[in-house]
Amino acid sequence: MIFFLISVAVALAGTSCIAYWILHPLYRAANQRRLPTQFTLFDFLCLILLIQVPLAVIHWPDWPADTTLPRVVLSVFACGLSGAVWLAGVTRLSLAGVRNTWHRITFLALVLPLASFGSLAAAIIAVTLPQMAIELWDEPPTKVIVPILVAVEVCLAASLYLAARFTRWMMSRCETELADAIGASKMPAAPP
């Protein structure tokens, strides 16, 4: 029981640290600039995607028939959580001044879910994998599952690293675009 509680604490702390590492440049820029919040059509398409992915997993056809109520509760929770993550992402993108459509789509459809849900999955796998490998190694399915989980963990780590790099790159591009826009607006108009 103590190991379980320590594992949960480590997984939550790991998730928070990874998400902070990925999202901090955006949050810092949003807190400095405080531009007005704007929504685009593509933002709403990303919301639909963010809601559909968990719903597809929850309503997979192979679930037992007596799990209707838990699936409904999970569906409501997944939709609410996805909507809250999306709203926070769109708000921060707008406050930071990210106006490029492709940057917003990439951030909302890939980086934000990776930072929120991928970091949680990576932390859970990292915490449970050693225990699983030590305690259950003699059982035949574990010998197959452990290498698969190691591969998934490596892919998640690489994806999280790329997500953090993209956030930093996006914010540097946004700073350049904002500086160009401010510089152009301060220039005197050309004489006729």
TIVO-2410 file (N, C-alpha, C; in nm, 3 decimals):
# residues 192
REC num residu      c1      c2      c3 atome chaine
REC   1      M   0.082  -0.120   0.000     N      A
REC   1      M   0.000   0.000   0.000    CA      A
REC   1      M   0.087   0.126   0.000     C      A
REC   2      I   0.194   0.124   0.079     N      A
REC   2      I   0.282   0.240   0.085    CA      A
REC   2      I   0.350   0.262  -0.049     C      A
REC   3      F   0.392   0.150  -0.113     N      A
REC   3      F   0.455   0.162  -0.244    CA      A
REC   3      F   0.358   0.221  -0.346     C      A
REC   4      F   0.230   0.183  -0.336     N      A
REC   4      F   0.129   0.237  -0.426    CA      A
REC   4      F   0.114   0.388  -0.407     C      A
REC   5      L   0.106   0.432  -0.283     N      A
REC   5      L   0.091   0.576  -0.257    CA      A
REC   5      L   0.213   0.655  -0.302     C      A
REC   6      I   0.331   0.598  -0.279     N      A
REC   6      I   0.453   0.664  -0.326    CA      A
REC   6      I   0.454   0.669  -0.478     C      A
REC   7      S   0.410   0.561  -0.542     N      A
REC   7      S   0.404   0.556  -0.689    CA      A
REC   7      S   0.310   0.662  -0.744     C      A
REC   8      V   0.194   0.677  -0.680     N      A
REC   8      V   0.097   0.778  -0.725    CA      A
REC   8      V   0.156   0.918  -0.708     C      A
REC   9      A   0.222   0.943  -0.595     N      A
REC   9      A   0.283   1.075  -0.572    CA      A
REC   9      A   0.393   1.103  -0.674     C      A
REC  10      V   0.475   1.003  -0.703     N      A
REC  10      V   0.583   1.020  -0.801    CA      A
REC  10      V   0.525   1.043  -0.941     C      A
REC  11      A   0.420   0.967  -0.977     N      A
REC  11      A   0.358   0.983  -1.109    CA      A
REC  11      A   0.297   1.122  -1.123     C      A
REC  12      L   0.229   1.171  -1.022     N      A
REC  12      L   0.169   1.305  -1.029    CA      A
REC  12      L   0.276   1.413  -1.033     C      A
REC  13      A   0.381   1.396  -0.954     N      A
REC  13      A   0.490   1.494  -0.956    CA      A
REC  13      A   0.561   1.493  -1.092     C      A
REC  14      G   0.583   1.375  -1.147     N      A
REC  14      G   0.645   1.365  -1.279    CA      A
REC  14      G   0.561   1.427  -1.387     C      A
REC  15      T   0.431   1.403  -1.380     N      A
REC  15      T   0.339   1.462  -1.478    CA      A
REC  15      T   0.342   1.613  -1.471     C      A
REC  16      S   0.338   1.667  -1.350     N      A
REC  16      S   0.341   1.813  -1.333    CA      A
REC  16      S   0.470   1.873  -1.386     C      A
REC  17      C   0.582   1.808  -1.355     N      A
REC  17      C   0.712   1.861  -1.400    CA      A
REC  17      C   0.724   1.858  -1.552     C      A
REC  18      I   0.680   1.749  -1.614     N      A
REC  18      I   0.689   1.738  -1.760    CA      A
REC  18      I   0.597   1.840  -1.827     C      A
REC  19      A   0.473   1.851  -1.779     N      A
REC  19      A   0.380   1.947  -1.838    CA      A
REC  19      A   0.431   2.090  -1.819     C      A
REC  20      Y   0.487   2.120  -1.703     N      A
REC  20      Y   0.543   2.253  -1.680    CA      A
REC  20      Y   0.658   2.281  -1.776     C      A
REC  21      W   0.745   2.183  -1.795     N      A
REC  21      W   0.859   2.199  -1.885    CA      A
REC  21      W   0.813   2.227  -2.028     C      A
REC  22      I   0.707   2.162  -2.072     N      A
REC  22      I   0.658   2.180  -2.209    CA      A
REC  22      I   0.583   2.313  -2.223     C      A
REC  23      L   0.498   2.346  -2.128     N      A
REC  23      L   0.406   2.458  -2.143    CA      A
REC  23      L   0.457   2.590  -2.086     C      A
REC  24      H   0.566   2.588  -2.010     N      A
REC  24      H   0.612   2.711  -1.944    CA      A
REC  24      H   0.641   2.827  -2.040     C      A
REC  25      P   0.706   2.807  -2.154     N      A
REC  25      P   0.730   2.923  -2.243    CA      A
REC  25      P   0.601   2.991  -2.287     C      A
REC  26      L   0.498   2.912  -2.313     N      A
REC  26      L   0.369   2.969  -2.354    CA      A
REC  26      L   0.306   3.045  -2.239     C      A
REC  27      Y   0.306   2.989  -2.120     N      A
REC  27      Y   0.245   3.054  -2.005    CA      A
REC  27      Y   0.320   3.182  -1.968     C      A
REC  28      R   0.452   3.180  -1.980     N      A
REC  28      R   0.532   3.300  -1.949    CA      A
REC  28      R   0.497   3.412  -2.048     C      A
REC  29      A   0.490   3.379  -2.177     N      A
REC  29      A   0.457   3.480  -2.277    CA      A
REC  29      A   0.314   3.531  -2.259     C      A
REC  30      A   0.221   3.440  -2.225     N      A
REC  30      A   0.082   3.481  -2.204    CA      A
REC  30      A   0.069   3.575  -2.086     C      A
REC  31      N   0.143   3.550  -1.980     N      A
REC  31      N   0.137   3.637  -1.862    CA      A
REC  31      N   0.201   3.773  -1.889     C      A
REC  32      Q   0.298   3.779  -1.979     N      A
REC  32      Q   0.364   3.905  -2.011    CA      A
REC  32      Q   0.282   3.989  -2.108     C      A
REC  33      R   0.225   3.927  -2.209     N      A
REC  33      R   0.161   4.004  -2.317    CA      A
REC  33      R   0.016   4.038  -2.290     C      A
REC  34      R  -0.061   3.946  -2.239     N      A
REC  34      R  -0.204   3.968  -2.208    CA      A
REC  34      R  -0.284   4.024  -2.325     C      A
REC  35      L  -0.270   3.963  -2.443     N      A
REC  35      L  -0.347   4.004  -2.559    CA      A
REC  35      L  -0.488   3.949  -2.548     C      A
REC  36      P  -0.584   4.001  -2.624     N      A
REC  36      P  -0.723   3.954  -2.612    CA      A
REC  36      P  -0.739   3.809  -2.660     C      A
REC  37      T  -0.832   3.738  -2.598     N      A
REC  37      T  -0.860   3.600  -2.634    CA      A
REC  37      T  -0.940   3.596  -2.763     C      A
REC  38      Q  -0.894   3.516  -2.857     N      A
REC  38      Q  -0.964   3.501  -2.985    CA      A
REC  38      Q  -0.972   3.353  -3.019     C      A
REC  39      F  -1.086   3.311  -3.070     N      A
REC  39      F  -1.104   3.173  -3.113    CA      A
REC  39      F  -1.110   3.169  -3.265     C      A
REC  40      T  -1.057   3.062  -3.322     N      A
REC  40      T  -1.065   3.042  -3.466    CA      A
REC  40      T  -1.145   2.917  -3.494     C      A
REC  41      L  -1.186   2.899  -3.619     N      A
REC  41      L  -1.259   2.779  -3.657    CA      A
REC  41      L  -1.173   2.655  -3.634     C      A
REC  42      F  -1.044   2.665  -3.661     N      A
REC  42      F  -0.956   2.551  -3.642    CA      A
REC  42      F  -0.940   2.515  -3.495     C      A
REC  43      D  -0.953   2.613  -3.407     N      A
REC  43      D  -0.951   2.582  -3.263    CA      A
REC  43      D  -1.066   2.488  -3.227     C      A
REC  44      F  -1.184   2.515  -3.284     N      A
REC  44      F  -1.299   2.431  -3.255    CA      A
REC  44      F  -1.286   2.294  -3.320     C      A
REC  45      L  -1.222   2.285  -3.434     N      A
REC  45      L  -1.196   2.154  -3.495    CA      A
REC  45      L  -1.101   2.073  -3.407     C      A
REC  46      C  -1.005   2.139  -3.347     N      A
REC  46      C  -0.914   2.070  -3.254    CA      A
REC  46      C  -0.989   2.024  -3.129     C      A
REC  47      L  -1.088   2.102  -3.085     N      A
REC  47      L  -1.171   2.060  -2.972    CA      A
REC  47      L  -1.246   1.931  -3.005     C      A
REC  48      I  -1.301   1.925  -3.124     N      A
REC  48      I  -1.372   1.803  -3.166    CA      A
REC  48      I  -1.277   1.684  -3.166     C      A
REC  49      L  -1.156   1.704  -3.216     N      A
REC  49      L  -1.057   1.597  -3.216    CA      A
REC  49      L  -1.022   1.555  -3.073     C      A
REC  50      L  -1.000   1.653  -2.984     N      A
REC  50      L  -0.964   1.622  -2.846    CA      A
REC  50      L  -1.074   1.546  -2.773     C      A
REC  51      I  -1.198   1.570  -2.810     N      A
REC  51      I  -1.309   1.498  -2.746    CA      A
REC  51      I  -1.326   1.360  -2.809     C      A
REC  52      Q  -1.307   1.349  -2.939     N      A
REC  52      Q  -1.332   1.222  -3.008    CA      A
REC  52      Q  -1.233   1.112  -2.972     C      A
REC  53      V  -1.107   1.147  -2.950     N      A
REC  53      V  -1.007   1.043  -2.923    CA      A
REC  53      V  -1.038   0.967  -2.794     C      A
REC  54      P  -1.061   1.035  -2.680     N      A
REC  54      P  -1.095   0.956  -2.561    CA      A
REC  54      P  -1.228   0.883  -2.574     C      A
REC  55      L  -1.324   0.942  -2.642     N      A
REC  55      L  -1.453   0.874  -2.659    CA      A
REC  55      L  -1.439   0.748  -2.744     C      A
REC  56      A  -1.351   0.751  -2.843     N      A
REC  56      A  -1.330   0.632  -2.924    CA      A
REC  56      A  -1.271   0.519  -2.840     C      A
REC  57      V  -1.181   0.552  -2.750     N      A
REC  57      V  -1.122   0.450  -2.664    CA      A
REC  57      V  -1.224   0.399  -2.563     C      A
REC  58      I  -1.300   0.490  -2.505     N      A
REC  58      I  -1.398   0.451  -2.402    CA      A
REC  58      I  -1.508   0.364  -2.462     C      A
REC  59      H  -1.551   0.394  -2.582     N      A
REC  59      H  -1.663   0.321  -2.644    CA      A
REC  59      H  -1.615   0.217  -2.744     C      A
REC  60      W  -1.498   0.162  -2.720     N      A
REC  60      W  -1.446   0.055  -2.804    CA      A
REC  60      W  -1.544  -0.062  -2.800     C      A
REC  61      P  -1.569  -0.129  -2.912     N      A
REC  61      P  -1.674  -0.232  -2.914    CA      A
REC  61      P  -1.644  -0.357  -2.832     C      A
REC  62      D  -1.523  -0.380  -2.788     N      A
REC  62      D  -1.490  -0.503  -2.716    CA      A
REC  62      D  -1.516  -0.497  -2.567     C      A
REC  63      W  -1.572  -0.387  -2.516     N      A
REC  63      W  -1.598  -0.377  -2.374    CA      A
REC  63      W  -1.714  -0.469  -2.336     C      A
REC  64      P  -1.715  -0.525  -2.215     N      A
REC  64      P  -1.828  -0.609  -2.172    CA      A
REC  64      P  -1.958  -0.529  -2.168     C      A
REC  65      A  -2.068  -0.599  -2.182     N      A
REC  65      A  -2.198  -0.532  -2.190    CA      A
REC  65      A  -2.241  -0.468  -2.059     C      A
REC  66      D  -2.194  -0.517  -1.946     N      A
REC  66      D  -2.239  -0.464  -1.817    CA      A
REC  66      D  -2.161  -0.341  -1.771     C      A
REC  67      T  -2.086  -0.279  -1.859     N      A
REC  67      T  -2.006  -0.163  -1.822    CA      A
REC  67      T  -2.064  -0.033  -1.877     C      A
REC  68      T  -2.193  -0.027  -1.895     N      A
REC  68      T  -2.254   0.092  -1.954    CA      A
REC  68      T  -2.240   0.215  -1.864     C      A
REC  69      L  -2.274   0.203  -1.737     N      A
REC  69      L  -2.267   0.318  -1.647    CA      A
REC  69      L  -2.124   0.369  -1.630     C      A
REC  70      P  -2.025   0.281  -1.605     N      A
REC  70      P  -1.888   0.334  -1.597    CA      A
REC  70      P  -1.842   0.402  -1.725     C      A
REC  71      R  -1.885   0.350  -1.840     N      A
REC  71      R  -1.845   0.414  -1.966    CA      A
REC  71      R  -1.910   0.550  -1.983     C      A
REC  72      V  -2.034   0.565  -1.938     N      A
REC  72      V  -2.101   0.696  -1.945    CA      A
REC  72      V  -2.030   0.795  -1.853     C      A
REC  73      V  -1.996   0.752  -1.732     N      A
REC  73      V  -1.926   0.839  -1.638    CA      A
REC  73      V  -1.788   0.877  -1.695     C      A
REC  74      L  -1.715   0.779  -1.749     N      A
REC  74      L  -1.587   0.808  -1.811    CA      A
REC  74      L  -1.601   0.903  -1.930     C      A
REC  75      S  -1.708   0.886  -2.007     N      A
REC  75      S  -1.731   0.974  -2.122    CA      A
REC  75      S  -1.752   1.118  -2.079     C      A
REC  76      V  -1.834   1.138  -1.978     N      A
REC  76      V  -1.859   1.273  -1.927    CA      A
REC  76      V  -1.730   1.333  -1.872     C      A
REC  77      F  -1.655   1.254  -1.795     N      A
REC  77      F  -1.529   1.302  -1.740    CA      A
REC  77      F  -1.430   1.335  -1.851     C      A
REC  78      A  -1.418   1.248  -1.953     N      A
REC  78      A  -1.324   1.271  -2.063    CA      A
REC  78      A  -1.361   1.396  -2.143     C      A
REC  79      C  -1.490   1.414  -2.170     N      A
REC  79      C  -1.534   1.534  -2.243    CA      A
REC  79      C  -1.506   1.660  -2.162     C      A
REC  80      G  -1.536   1.657  -2.034     N      A
REC  80      G  -1.511   1.774  -1.949    CA      A
REC  80      G  -1.363   1.806  -1.938     C      A
REC  81      L  -1.281   1.702  -1.918     N      A
REC  81      L  -1.138   1.724  -1.906    CA      A
REC  81      L  -1.078   1.772  -2.038     C      A
REC  82      S  -1.119   1.712  -2.148     N      A
REC  82      S  -1.069   1.756  -2.279    CA      A
REC  82      S  -1.110   1.899  -2.309     C      A
REC  83      G  -1.233   1.933  -2.276     N      A
REC  83      G  -1.280   2.070  -2.296    CA      A
REC  83      G  -1.204   2.170  -2.211     C      A
REC  84      A  -1.177   2.135  -2.086     N      A
REC  84      A  -1.102   2.225  -1.998    CA      A
REC  84      A  -0.958   2.243  -2.046     C      A
REC  85      V  -0.895   2.134  -2.089     N      A
REC  85      V  -0.758   2.142  -2.141    CA      A
REC  85      V  -0.756   2.227  -2.268     C      A
REC  86      W  -0.854   2.206  -2.356     N      A
REC  86      W  -0.862   2.284  -2.479    CA      A
REC  86      W  -0.882   2.433  -2.450     C      A
REC  87      L  -0.975   2.465  -2.360     N      A
REC  87      L  -1.002   2.605  -2.328    CA      A
REC  87      L  -0.880   2.673  -2.269     C      A
REC  88      A  -0.810   2.604  -2.181     N      A
REC  88      A  -0.687   2.661  -2.124    CA      A
REC  88      A  -0.582   2.682  -2.233     C      A
REC  89      G  -0.571   2.587  -2.325     N      A
REC  89      G  -0.473   2.601  -2.434    CA      A
REC  89      G  -0.505   2.715  -2.527     C      A
REC  90      V  -0.630   2.726  -2.569     N      A
REC  90      V  -0.671   2.833  -2.661    CA      A
REC  90      V  -0.655   2.969  -2.594     C      A
REC  91      T  -0.692   2.978  -2.468     N      A
REC  91      T  -0.680   3.105  -2.397    CA      A
REC  91      T  -0.534   3.147  -2.387     C      A
REC  92      R  -0.447   3.053  -2.352     N      A
REC  92      R  -0.305   3.087  -2.340    CA      A
REC  92      R  -0.243   3.120  -2.475     C      A
REC  93      L  -0.282   3.050  -2.580     N      A
REC  93      L  -0.232   3.083  -2.714    CA      A
REC  93      L  -0.271   3.225  -2.752     C      A
REC  94      S  -0.395   3.260  -2.725     N      A
REC  94      S  -0.442   3.395  -2.759    CA      A
REC  94      S  -0.372   3.501  -2.675     C      A
REC  95      L  -0.361   3.477  -2.544     N      A
REC  95      L  -0.295   3.573  -2.457    CA      A
REC  95      L  -0.150   3.593  -2.495     C      A
REC  96      A  -0.086   3.487  -2.545     N      A
REC  96      A   0.055   3.496  -2.584    CA      A
REC  96      A   0.073   3.557  -2.722     C      A
REC  97      G  -0.035   3.571  -2.798     N      A
REC  97      G  -0.026   3.633  -2.929    CA      A
REC  97      G   0.006   3.537  -3.042     C      A
REC  98      V  -0.020   3.409  -3.024     N      A
REC  98      V   0.004   3.312  -3.131    CA      A
REC  98      V  -0.113   3.320  -3.228     C      A
REC  99      R  -0.088   3.370  -3.348     N      A
REC  99      R  -0.193   3.388  -3.448    CA      A
REC  99      R  -0.178   3.295  -3.567     C      A
REC 100      N  -0.062   3.236  -3.586     N      A
REC 100      N  -0.039   3.147  -3.699    CA      A
REC 100      N  -0.128   3.024  -3.685     C      A
REC 101      T  -0.207   2.996  -3.789     N      A
REC 101      T  -0.304   2.887  -3.785    CA      A
REC 101      T  -0.237   2.753  -3.766     C      A
REC 102      W  -0.129   2.727  -3.837     N      A
REC 102      W  -0.064   2.596  -3.828    CA      A
REC 102      W   0.002   2.577  -3.691     C      A
REC 103      H   0.052   2.683  -3.633     N      A
REC 103      H   0.108   2.672  -3.498    CA      A
REC 103      H  -0.002   2.637  -3.398     C      A
REC 104      R  -0.117   2.702  -3.412     N      A
REC 104      R  -0.228   2.676  -3.321    CA      A
REC 104      R  -0.279   2.533  -3.336     C      A
REC 105      I  -0.294   2.487  -3.462     N      A
REC 105      I  -0.343   2.350  -3.485    CA      A
REC 105      I  -0.244   2.249  -3.427     C      A
REC 106      T  -0.116   2.267  -3.456     N      A
REC 106      T  -0.015   2.172  -3.407    CA      A
REC 106      T  -0.013   2.171  -3.254     C      A
REC 107      F  -0.022   2.289  -3.196     N      A
REC 107      F  -0.019   2.296  -3.050    CA      A
REC 107      F  -0.143   2.231  -2.989     C      A
REC 108      L  -0.261   2.266  -3.040     N      A
REC 108      L  -0.384   2.214  -2.980    CA      A
REC 108      L  -0.409   2.067  -3.009     C      A
REC 109      A  -0.368   2.019  -3.127     N      A
REC 109      A  -0.397   1.880  -3.163    CA      A
REC 109      A  -0.287   1.783  -3.120     C      A
REC 110      L  -0.163   1.831  -3.104     N      A
REC 110      L  -0.053   1.739  -3.071    CA      A
REC 110      L   0.016   1.773  -2.938     C      A
REC 111      V   0.064   1.896  -2.926     N      A
REC 111      V   0.147   1.932  -2.811    CA      A
REC 111      V   0.066   1.932  -2.682     C      A
REC 112      L  -0.050   1.995  -2.683     N      A
REC 112      L  -0.130   2.005  -2.562    CA      A
REC 112      L  -0.176   1.868  -2.511     C      A
REC 113      P  -0.229   1.779  -2.597     N      A
REC 113      P  -0.263   1.646  -2.546    CA      A
REC 113      P  -0.141   1.568  -2.497     C      A
REC 114      L  -0.028   1.584  -2.565     N      A
REC 114      L   0.094   1.517  -2.517    CA      A
REC 114      L   0.135   1.571  -2.381     C      A
REC 115      A   0.130   1.701  -2.364     N      A
REC 115      A   0.170   1.760  -2.236    CA      A
REC 115      A   0.074   1.720  -2.125     C      A
REC 116      S  -0.055   1.708  -2.155     N      A
REC 116      S  -0.153   1.676  -2.051    CA      A
REC 116      S  -0.162   1.528  -2.025     C      A
REC 117      F  -0.194   1.453  -2.129     N      A
REC 117      F  -0.222   1.311  -2.113    CA      A
REC 117      F  -0.100   1.223  -2.137     C      A
REC 118      G  -0.014   1.262  -2.230     N      A
REC 118      G   0.106   1.185  -2.258    CA      A
REC 118      G   0.204   1.187  -2.143     C      A
REC 119      S   0.215   1.301  -2.076     N      A
REC 119      S   0.305   1.308  -1.962    CA      A
REC 119      S   0.253   1.221  -1.847     C      A
REC 120      L   0.122   1.214  -1.831     N      A
REC 120      L   0.064   1.126  -1.729    CA      A
REC 120      L   0.092   0.980  -1.762     C      A
REC 121      A   0.072   0.943  -1.887     N      A
REC 121      A   0.100   0.805  -1.928    CA      A
REC 121      A   0.247   0.771  -1.911     C      A
REC 122      A   0.335   0.862  -1.949     N      A
REC 122      A   0.479   0.837  -1.934    CA      A
REC 122      A   0.517   0.821  -1.788     C      A
REC 123      A   0.461   0.904  -1.702     N      A
REC 123      A   0.493   0.894  -1.559    CA      A
REC 123      A   0.439   0.764  -1.500     C      A
REC 124      I   0.319   0.724  -1.538     N      A
REC 124      I   0.262   0.599  -1.486    CA      A
REC 124      I   0.343   0.480  -1.532     C      A
REC 125      I   0.380   0.477  -1.659     N      A
REC 125      I   0.461   0.365  -1.710    CA      A
REC 125      I   0.596   0.362  -1.641     C      A
REC 126      A   0.659   0.479  -1.624     N      A
REC 126      A   0.790   0.484  -1.561    CA      A
REC 126      A   0.786   0.435  -1.417     C      A
REC 127      V   0.676   0.460  -1.348     N      A
REC 127      V   0.664   0.418  -1.208    CA      A
REC 127      V   0.630   0.269  -1.197     C      A
REC 128      T   0.541   0.221  -1.283     N      A
REC 128      T   0.496   0.082  -1.270    CA      A
REC 128      T   0.584  -0.019  -1.341     C      A
REC 129      L   0.660   0.023  -1.439     N      A
REC 129      L   0.740  -0.071  -1.517    CA      A
REC 129      L   0.844  -0.147  -1.434     C      A
REC 130      P   0.921  -0.081  -1.349     N      A
REC 130      P   1.019  -0.158  -1.271    CA      A
REC 130      P   0.952  -0.262  -1.179     C      A
REC 131      Q   0.843  -0.223  -1.115     N      A
REC 131      Q   0.774  -0.317  -1.027    CA      A
REC 131      Q   0.719  -0.435  -1.107     C      A
REC 132      M   0.662  -0.408  -1.222     N      A
REC 132      M   0.609  -0.514  -1.306    CA      A
REC 132      M   0.720  -0.607  -1.352     C      A
REC 133      A   0.831  -0.550  -1.392     N      A
REC 133      A   0.942  -0.631  -1.442    CA      A
REC 133      A   1.000  -0.719  -1.332     C      A
REC 134      I   1.008  -0.669  -1.209     N      A
REC 134      I   1.066  -0.745  -1.100    CA      A
REC 134      I   0.971  -0.853  -1.049     C      A
REC 135      E   0.845  -0.815  -1.024     N      A
REC 135      E   0.752  -0.907  -0.961    CA      A
REC 135      E   0.692  -1.010  -1.056     C      A
REC 136      L   0.672  -0.973  -1.181     N      A
REC 136      L   0.598  -1.061  -1.271    CA      A
REC 136      L   0.682  -1.115  -1.385     C      A
REC 137      W   0.812  -1.112  -1.376     N      A
REC 137      W   0.896  -1.149  -1.489    CA      A
REC 137      W   0.881  -1.295  -1.529     C      A
REC 138      D   0.850  -1.383  -1.435     N      A
REC 138      D   0.841  -1.525  -1.465    CA      A
REC 138      D   0.715  -1.562  -1.543     C      A
REC 139      E   0.615  -1.477  -1.543     N      A
REC 139      E   0.492  -1.507  -1.615    CA      A
REC 139      E   0.511  -1.474  -1.763     C      A
REC 140      P   0.466  -1.565  -1.852     N      A
REC 140      P   0.491  -1.547  -1.996    CA      A
REC 140      P   0.439  -1.417  -2.057     C      A
REC 141      P   0.317  -1.369  -2.023     N      A
REC 141      P   0.274  -1.243  -2.089    CA      A
REC 141      P   0.362  -1.124  -2.052     C      A
REC 142      T   0.420  -1.126  -1.932     N      A
REC 142      T   0.501  -1.013  -1.888    CA      A
REC 142      T   0.628  -1.000  -1.971     C      A
REC 143      K   0.683  -1.112  -2.014     N      A
REC 143      K   0.805  -1.107  -2.095    CA      A
REC 143      K   0.781  -1.038  -2.229     C      A
REC 144      V   0.657  -1.035  -2.273     N      A
REC 144      V   0.622  -0.965  -2.396    CA      A
REC 144      V   0.581  -0.821  -2.366     C      A
REC 145      I   0.508  -0.801  -2.258     N      A
REC 145      I   0.454  -0.670  -2.226    CA      A
REC 145      I   0.564  -0.571  -2.185     C      A
REC 146      V   0.661  -0.617  -2.107     N      A
REC 146      V   0.765  -0.526  -2.058    CA      A
REC 146      V   0.843  -0.461  -2.172     C      A
REC 147      P   0.892  -0.537  -2.271     N      A
REC 147      P   0.962  -0.469  -2.383    CA      A
REC 147      P   0.871  -0.374  -2.461     C      A
REC 148      I   0.744  -0.410  -2.473     N      A
REC 148      I   0.650  -0.320  -2.543    CA      A
REC 148      I   0.634  -0.191  -2.463     C      A
REC 149      L   0.619  -0.202  -2.331     N      A
REC 149      L   0.606  -0.081  -2.248    CA      A
REC 149      L   0.733   0.002  -2.250     C      A
REC 150      V   0.848  -0.062  -2.256     N      A
REC 150      V   0.974   0.013  -2.267    CA      A
REC 150      V   0.977   0.091  -2.399     C      A
REC 151      A   0.935   0.027  -2.507     N      A
REC 151      A   0.930   0.094  -2.637    CA      A
REC 151      A   0.831   0.211  -2.635     C      A
REC 152      V   0.715   0.189  -2.574     N      A
REC 152      V   0.615   0.296  -2.562    CA      A
REC 152      V   0.672   0.411  -2.479     C      A
REC 153      E   0.742   0.379  -2.372     N      A
REC 153      E   0.801   0.484  -2.286    CA      A
REC 153      E   0.905   0.565  -2.362     C      A
REC 154      V   0.989   0.497  -2.441     N      A
REC 154      V   1.091   0.567  -2.520    CA      A
REC 154      V   1.023   0.658  -2.623     C      A
REC 155      C   0.920   0.608  -2.690     N      A
REC 155      C   0.847   0.690  -2.789    CA      A
REC 155      C   0.779   0.809  -2.722     C      A
REC 156      L   0.719   0.787  -2.604     N      A
REC 156      L   0.656   0.898  -2.532    CA      A
REC 156      L   0.760   1.001  -2.490     C      A
REC 157      A   0.875   0.956  -2.443     N      A
REC 157      A   0.980   1.050  -2.402    CA      A
REC 157      A   1.028   1.133  -2.521     C      A
REC 158      A   1.047   1.068  -2.636     N      A
REC 158      A   1.089   1.141  -2.755    CA      A
REC 158      A   0.980   1.240  -2.798     C      A
REC 159      S   0.855   1.198  -2.792     N      A
REC 159      S   0.743   1.286  -2.830    CA      A
REC 159      S   0.733   1.405  -2.735     C      A
REC 160      L   0.750   1.382  -2.607     N      A
REC 160      L   0.744   1.492  -2.510    CA      A
REC 160      L   0.859   1.590  -2.532     C      A
REC 161      Y   0.977   1.538  -2.563     N      A
REC 161      Y   1.091   1.625  -2.593    CA      A
REC 161      Y   1.062   1.711  -2.716     C      A
REC 162      L   1.009   1.648  -2.821     N      A
REC 162      L   0.976   1.723  -2.943    CA      A
REC 162      L   0.865   1.824  -2.917     C      A
REC 163      A   0.770   1.791  -2.832     N      A
REC 163      A   0.664   1.886  -2.797    CA      A
REC 163      A   0.721   2.008  -2.727     C      A
REC 164      A   0.816   1.986  -2.637     N      A
REC 164      A   0.880   2.099  -2.569    CA      A
REC 164      A   0.960   2.184  -2.667     C      A
REC 165      R   1.030   2.120  -2.757     N      A
REC 165      R   1.107   2.193  -2.859    CA      A
REC 165      R   1.012   2.274  -2.949     C      A
REC 166      F   0.900   2.214  -2.987     N      A
REC 166      F   0.805   2.286  -3.071    CA      A
REC 166      F   0.750   2.409  -2.999     C      A
REC 167      T   0.717   2.395  -2.871     N      A
REC 167      T   0.663   2.509  -2.796    CA      A
REC 167      T   0.764   2.623  -2.793     C      A
REC 168      R   0.889   2.592  -2.769     N      A
REC 168      R   0.992   2.697  -2.766    CA      A
REC 168      R   1.011   2.759  -2.904     C      A
REC 169      W   1.010   2.676  -3.009     N      A
REC 169      W   1.025   2.727  -3.145    CA      A
REC 169      W   0.905   2.816  -3.181     C      A
REC 170      M   0.784   2.770  -3.148     N      A
REC 170      M   0.663   2.846  -3.178    CA      A
REC 170      M   0.666   2.982  -3.109     C      A
REC 171      M   0.711   2.985  -2.983     N      A
REC 171      M   0.714   3.112  -2.912    CA      A
REC 171      M   0.822   3.205  -2.967     C      A
REC 172      S   0.933   3.150  -3.013     N      A
REC 172      S   1.035   3.237  -3.074    CA      A
REC 172      S   0.984   3.295  -3.205     C      A
REC 173      R   0.912   3.216  -3.283     N      A
REC 173      R   0.851   3.267  -3.408    CA      A
REC 173      R   0.745   3.371  -3.377     C      A
REC 174      C   0.669   3.349  -3.274     N      A
REC 174      C   0.563   3.443  -3.236    CA      A
REC 174      C   0.624   3.576  -3.192     C      A
REC 175      E   0.733   3.572  -3.117     N      A
REC 175      E   0.800   3.695  -3.076    CA      A
REC 175      E   0.850   3.773  -3.196     C      A
REC 176      T   0.905   3.702  -3.294     N      A
REC 176      T   0.953   3.767  -3.416    CA      A
REC 176      T   0.837   3.832  -3.492     C      A
REC 177      E   0.726   3.759  -3.505     N      A
REC 177      E   0.610   3.812  -3.576    CA      A
REC 177      E   0.551   3.933  -3.504     C      A
REC 178      L   0.543   3.927  -3.371     N      A
REC 178      L   0.491   4.041  -3.295    CA      A
REC 178      L   0.583   4.161  -3.305     C      A
REC 179      A   0.715   4.137  -3.300     N      A
REC 179      A   0.810   4.248  -3.312    CA      A
REC 179      A   0.799   4.312  -3.450     C      A
REC 180      D   0.783   4.231  -3.554     N      A
REC 180      D   0.766   4.285  -3.688    CA      A
REC 180      D   0.637   4.366  -3.699     C      A
REC 181      A   0.529   4.315  -3.638     N      A
REC 181      A   0.401   4.386  -3.643    CA      A
REC 181      A   0.407   4.517  -3.567     C      A
REC 182      I   0.473   4.517  -3.451     N      A
REC 182      I   0.485   4.641  -3.373    CA      A
REC 182      I   0.575   4.741  -3.445     C      A
REC 183      G   0.682   4.692  -3.502     N      A
REC 183      G   0.773   4.779  -3.576    CA      A
REC 183      G   0.705   4.839  -3.697     C      A
REC 184      A   0.624   4.762  -3.768     N      A
REC 184      A   0.555   4.813  -3.886    CA      A
REC 184      A   0.448   4.914  -3.847     C      A
REC 185      S   0.384   4.896  -3.732     N      A
REC 185      S   0.278   4.991  -3.694    CA      A
REC 185      S   0.336   5.123  -3.642     C      A
REC 186      K   0.460   5.121  -3.593     N      A
REC 186      K   0.521   5.244  -3.543    CA      A
REC 186      K   0.588   5.325  -3.653     C      A
REC 187      M   0.606   5.264  -3.769     N      A
REC 187      M   0.671   5.336  -3.878    CA      A
REC 187      M   0.576   5.442  -3.933     C      A
REC 188      P   0.627   5.558  -3.967     N      A
REC 188      P   0.540   5.660  -4.025    CA      A
REC 188      P   0.493   5.616  -4.164     C      A
REC 189      A   0.375   5.661  -4.196     N      A
REC 189      A   0.319   5.626  -4.327    CA      A
REC 189      A   0.401   5.691  -4.437     C      A
REC 190      A   0.413   5.620  -4.547     N      A
REC 190      A   0.490   5.672  -4.661    CA      A
REC 190      A   0.414   5.788  -4.723     C      A
REC 191      P   0.484   5.894  -4.763     N      A
REC 191      P   0.415   6.007  -4.825    CA      A
REC 191      P   0.358   5.966  -4.961     C      A
REC 192      P   0.246   6.027  -4.999     N      A
REC 192      P   0.184   5.989  -5.130    CA      A
REC 192      P   0.264   6.039  -5.247     C      A
***
